[in-house]
């Protein structure tokens, strides 16, 4: 085989790898957003350890490098579960349910949510953790969590709340999300890993065996830790 043939083959392979990388970047930045649930704020709709995919096209995706935003098919609507950039730092990605659209009036009275003066129906898997015997809510004077507003959502902004209403750091505390910070709408849970009941051993730099120990532990308990019933569940 000639040297030119080898060089040509290497160049072809490089172009294929480069094309695959570019395609992956375009998909990641413009079409689908992957996200792992890190906290309990959306329980029991979304659980810690859920891995999900979000549709970035629906609200208008951004093109990589140039940071141009393509036109979307719609704006966030009340009830949508939205991934967005946390407005306080402009970096961290959060996920909450959109409760209020521009112009909506939001009010919480003794934990009961009202939008435009009407009772807002709780999502199917939402919950309150402060309860008494029988499941009744225990109301505290804890503004702004249990009593908030009335507050009118400004233009080009959205009011976000977690489904775990008593344990969610959301728009009641840090304000609204600007339209420009919205990334995508949650679509589907593609993987779910439960590390709460059979918690993996700690990994420490001082113990070189901690990594293989965790790998072995998770391999042994793999079928117990995967939440099989949640895989490929549509998010609503």
Protein Blocks (a to p, Z undefined) as FASTA:
>chain_A
ZZklmmmmmmmmmmmmmmmmmmmmmmmmmmbccdddfbfklpckbcghiacdddfklnop
adehjlpacddfbdcdehiacddddfklomaccddddfbdghiacddeehiaceehiacd
ddfkbccfbdcehhiacdddddfklpgcjddddehiacdddfblmlcccfklnopadfkl
pnbdcfbdcbdcdfklmccddddfklmklmmmmmmmmmmmmmmmpcfklgopacZZ
